[in-house]
Amino acid sequence: MGTNFPDFLQEANRVMKYKGVLMIAEVVSRFTDVKEFCKHMKEECGFHTQSVKTLKGFFYIMIFTKCNGVKDSEWTKEFSD
């Protein structure tokens, strides 16, 4: 994902139907706390975490399903670093 990934996630939520599947592959070094990221995915982006796995210690493979619409709150910048 790009540095403006909150915009990507908001758009993904907008175009996906309820219970649609979102798969994300991202480098491990991008995250300081993947559990906190998953919490924000549910609370602010409307995606429920199905699974999070590490691929060879370099990538996270995350699978989410759409459970709600996006909240109007601002995504925190702590994940954008």
C-alpha positions, 0 to 999 in steps of 0.5 A: 500500500502507498503512504496514503493507505487510509484513503485506499482502505476507505475506497475499498470499503466503499466499493465492496459489498457486505462480507466481501474479502480484502487481502493485504500483503505488506512488509513487516517493517511497516508496522509497529503493532499489527494488533493495533492495526487490526483493531483500527481496521475494525473500528474505523475502516469496517473490516473484521480480521479473518487471519494474519500470517507472516510470510518468511518473516518479511511480509504480513498476509492479512485477510479481512471481511467487510462488516460495516461502513467507514466511520467519519473519524480520522485514521491516526497517523501512527500507522503512516510513518 
